Amino acid sequence: MLLELRNVSKVFGGVRALQSVSFDVAPGEVLCLAGENGCGKSTLLSIIAGLDAPTSGTVDTFGRRVALMFQEPALFPWLTAAANVDLALRARAVPRDVRRERVARLLTTVGLAEFAGKRPHQLSGGMRQRVALARALAQDADVLLMDEPFGALDALTRDLLHEELEHIVESQGLTVVFVTHNVREAVRLADRVILLGTRPGRVVEEFQVRASRPRQINTADVAELAAHITGRLHEEGSGNRGR
């Protein structure tokens, strides 16, 4: 295993946000955490990233490096795309000549080689997210945590970034934990989907995604499993509202 959670719970001000969440992530796996807003998905990622601590339970990354990509690109507006990516390398004390080549390669990987000198305000929303992805990859992490990074993008841009992410995962053997409330996006990307319930956040059910790759978000096998998971999500939501 590359990542292991055991009975992770989190309490904020007397409110239990997460309760006894347990799962493993295997090397090279893309795991999607899906659920309604407020089910603790982002809290769980923060705990895995070490930005927050569980109230109880354990998280073990077995010494692997973890990088977190946020919902918003969070780029420094006064820096170019290349300089924003370079920051992650400077933080790791990578030598300057190595950084220059590495930044160029990362921007090529995300399809932005010709935009290296542009500042964030000169880039589209999808381009800014590509820069944020390149910056996350610059950390050479073993596990990439992604917190709804494509949620604010239009459908076409999101589909293109799905393809980009799938290619990067396959070519680099990256392990990904991806948070989304979009069930079709989860099935499109994942090897496995974990559905989280609310009040408190907990594992309701796990779904293996056996549709062959490459996938499209509107193909029949993706749509069928997404509809099944959505139905299960509605059942869970109705049960919570009835409490």
C-alpha positions as CSV (number, residue, x, y, z in Angstrom):
1,M,0.0,0.0,0.0
2,L,1.1,3.6,-0.7
3,L,-1.5,5.3,1.6
4,E,-3.5,3.9,4.5
5,L,-6.3,5.5,6.6
6,R,-7.6,3.7,9.6
7,N,-10.7,5.0,11.6
8,V,-10.0,8.6,10.8
9,S,-12.5,10.9,12.6
10,K,-12.5,14.7,12.9
11,V,-14.5,17.0,15.2
12,F,-14.8,20.7,14.8
13,G,-16.3,22.6,17.7
14,G,-18.3,19.7,18.9
15,V,-19.5,18.8,15.3
16,R,-18.3,15.5,14.0
17,A,-17.2,16.1,10.4
18,L,-15.7,12.7,9.7
19,Q,-16.3,9.4,11.4
20,S,-14.2,6.3,11.3
21,V,-13.0,6.7,7.7
22,S,-10.8,3.8,6.5
23,F,-9.4,2.9,3.1
24,D,-6.1,2.1,1.4
25,V,-4.7,3.4,-1.9
26,A,-2.4,1.2,-4.0
27,P,0.6,2.5,-6.0
28,G,-0.6,3.9,-9.4
29,E,-4.2,3.9,-8.4
30,V,-6.6,6.8,-9.1
31,L,-9.1,7.0,-6.3
32,C,-12.0,9.4,-6.3
33,L,-13.8,10.5,-3.2
34,A,-17.4,11.6,-4.2
35,G,-20.2,12.9,-2.2
36,E,-22.5,15.9,-1.4
37,N,-21.0,19.2,-0.4
38,G,-20.2,19.2,3.3
39,C,-19.4,15.5,3.5
40,G,-15.8,16.1,4.6
41,K,-14.0,15.4,1.3
42,S,-11.7,18.5,1.5
43,T,-11.2,18.0,5.2
44,L,-10.0,14.4,4.5
45,L,-7.5,15.6,1.9
46,S,-6.1,18.2,4.3
47,I,-5.6,15.5,6.9
48,I,-3.9,13.2,4.3
49,A,-1.7,16.2,3.2
50,G,-0.7,16.8,6.8
51,L,-2.3,20.3,6.9
52,D,-4.7,19.2,9.6
53,A,-4.6,16.4,12.2
54,P,-7.4,13.8,12.8
55,T,-9.2,13.9,16.1
56,S,-8.7,10.2,16.2
57,G,-7.4,7.5,13.9
58,T,-4.3,7.3,11.8
59,V,-3.0,8.2,8.3
60,D,0.1,6.5,7.0
61,T,1.9,7.6,3.8
62,F,4.8,5.2,4.5
63,G,7.3,8.0,4.0
64,R,6.1,8.9,0.6
65,R,5.8,12.6,-0.5
66,V,2.3,14.1,-0.9
67,A,1.4,17.1,-3.0
68,L,-2.0,19.0,-2.8
69,M,-3.7,20.7,-5.7
70,F,-6.4,23.1,-4.6
71,Q,-9.8,24.1,-6.1
72,E,-8.3,27.4,-7.1
73,P,-5.0,27.7,-9.0
74,A,-3.6,30.0,-6.2
75,L,-0.9,31.4,-8.5
76,F,1.2,34.4,-7.6
77,P,-0.2,37.1,-10.0
78,W,3.1,39.0,-10.3
79,L,5.0,35.9,-11.5
80,T,5.0,34.2,-14.9
81,A,3.7,30.7,-15.4
82,A,7.3,29.5,-15.5
83,A,8.2,31.3,-12.3
84,N,5.1,29.9,-10.5
85,V,6.2,26.4,-11.3
86,D,9.8,27.2,-10.4
87,L,8.8,28.1,-6.9
88,A,8.1,24.5,-6.1
89,L,11.6,23.5,-7.3
90,R,13.3,26.4,-5.4
91,A,11.5,25.2,-2.2
92,R,13.3,21.9,-2.7
93,A,16.6,23.6,-3.2
94,V,16.9,22.3,-6.8
95,P,19.9,23.9,-8.5
96,R,19.1,26.7,-10.9
97,D,20.3,25.1,-14.1
98,V,18.3,21.9,-13.3
99,R,15.2,24.0,-12.4
100,R,15.2,25.7,-15.8
101,E,15.2,22.5,-17.7
102,R,12.6,20.9,-15.3
103,V,10.2,23.9,-15.6
104,A,10.4,23.8,-19.4
105,R,9.6,20.0,-19.3
106,L,6.7,20.4,-16.9
107,L,5.1,23.2,-18.9
108,T,5.5,21.0,-22.0
109,T,3.8,18.2,-20.2
110,V,0.7,20.2,-19.5
111,G,0.7,21.8,-22.9
112,L,1.9,25.3,-22.0
113,A,5.4,25.5,-23.3
114,E,4.6,28.6,-25.4
115,F,3.0,30.4,-22.5
116,A,5.9,30.2,-20.0
117,G,6.4,33.9,-20.0
118,K,2.7,34.8,-19.4
119,R,1.3,36.0,-16.1
120,P,-1.9,34.5,-14.6
121,H,-4.1,37.3,-15.8
122,Q,-3.0,36.6,-19.4
123,L,-4.1,33.0,-19.2
124,S,-7.5,31.3,-19.3
125,G,-9.0,29.5,-16.3
126,G,-8.0,26.1,-17.8
127,M,-4.5,27.4,-18.5
128,R,-4.1,28.6,-14.9
129,Q,-5.2,25.1,-13.7
130,R,-2.6,23.6,-16.0
131,V,0.1,25.8,-14.4
132,A,-1.1,24.7,-10.9
133,L,-0.9,21.1,-12.1
134,A,2.7,21.6,-13.3
135,R,3.6,23.2,-10.0
136,A,2.1,20.2,-8.1
137,L,4.1,17.8,-10.4
138,A,7.2,19.8,-9.7
139,Q,7.1,18.6,-6.1
140,D,8.0,15.0,-7.4
141,A,5.4,13.7,-5.0
142,D,4.4,10.0,-4.9
143,V,0.7,10.9,-4.2
144,L,-1.1,13.8,-5.8
145,L,-4.2,15.0,-3.9
146,M,-6.6,17.0,-6.0
147,D,-9.4,19.0,-4.4
148,E,-12.1,19.6,-7.1
149,P,-9.5,21.2,-9.4
150,F,-11.7,21.3,-12.5
151,G,-15.1,22.2,-10.8
152,A,-15.1,25.8,-12.0
153,L,-14.2,25.1,-15.6
154,D,-16.5,24.7,-18.7
155,A,-17.3,21.2,-19.9
156,L,-14.9,21.3,-22.9
157,T,-11.9,22.5,-20.9
158,R,-12.7,20.0,-18.1
159,D,-12.7,17.1,-20.7
160,L,-9.4,18.2,-22.1
161,L,-7.9,18.3,-18.6
162,H,-9.3,14.9,-17.9
163,E,-7.4,13.6,-20.9
164,E,-4.3,15.4,-19.8
165,L,-4.4,14.0,-16.3
166,E,-5.0,10.5,-17.5
167,H,-2.0,10.7,-19.8
168,I,0.2,12.1,-17.0
169,V,-0.9,9.3,-14.6
170,E,-0.3,6.6,-17.1
171,S,3.1,7.9,-18.3
172,Q,4.5,8.8,-14.8
173,G,2.8,6.0,-12.7
174,L,1.3,8.7,-10.5
175,T,-1.0,7.9,-7.6
176,V,-4.0,10.2,-7.3
177,V,-6.7,10.9,-4.7
178,F,-9.2,13.1,-6.4
179,V,-12.1,14.9,-4.7
180,T,-15.3,15.7,-6.7
181,H,-19.0,16.1,-6.2
182,N,-19.4,15.3,-10.0
183,V,-20.1,11.6,-10.1
184,R,-19.5,11.3,-13.8
185,E,-16.2,13.0,-13.4
186,A,-15.3,10.5,-10.7
187,V,-16.2,7.5,-12.9
188,R,-14.4,9.0,-15.9
189,L,-11.2,9.3,-14.0
190,A,-11.1,6.7,-11.3
191,D,-10.0,3.1,-10.8
192,R,-12.2,3.1,-7.7
193,V,-14.8,5.5,-6.3
194,I,-15.5,5.9,-2.6
195,L,-18.9,7.4,-1.9
196,L,-18.9,9.5,1.3
197,G,-22.1,10.1,3.3
198,T,-22.8,13.2,5.4
199,R,-23.6,14.0,9.0
200,P,-21.0,12.8,9.7
201,G,-18.7,12.1,6.7
202,R,-18.1,8.4,6.4
203,V,-17.6,5.7,3.8
204,V,-21.0,4.5,2.5
205,E,-19.9,2.3,-0.4
206,E,-17.0,1.6,-2.7
207,F,-17.3,1.0,-6.5
208,Q,-14.7,-0.5,-8.8
209,V,-14.6,1.1,-12.2
210,R,-14.0,-1.6,-14.8
211,A,-14.7,0.5,-17.9
212,S,-11.7,0.3,-20.2
213,R,-9.4,3.2,-20.8
214,P,-9.2,5.7,-22.5
215,R,-12.7,6.8,-21.4
216,Q,-15.1,9.6,-22.3
217,I,-17.4,11.1,-19.8
218,N,-20.6,10.4,-21.9
219,T,-19.9,6.8,-22.9
220,A,-22.5,4.2,-21.9
221,D,-20.5,2.3,-19.4
222,V,-19.4,5.5,-17.6
223,A,-22.9,6.9,-17.6
224,E,-24.4,3.6,-16.3
225,L,-22.1,3.3,-13.3
226,A,-22.4,7.1,-12.6
227,A,-26.2,6.7,-12.6
228,H,-26.0,3.8,-10.1
229,I,-23.7,5.8,-7.8
230,T,-25.9,8.9,-8.1
231,G,-28.9,6.8,-7.1
232,R,-27.0,5.5,-4.1
233,L,-26.1,9.1,-3.3
234,H,-29.7,10.2,-3.4
235,E,-30.7,7.3,-1.1
236,E,-28.1,8.5,1.4
237,G,-29.2,12.1,1.1
238,S,-32.9,11.2,1.6
239,G,-31.9,9.2,4.7
240,N,-30.0,12.1,6.2
241,R,-32.9,14.5,5.5
242,G,-35.2,12.1,7.3
243,R,-33.2,12.1,10.5
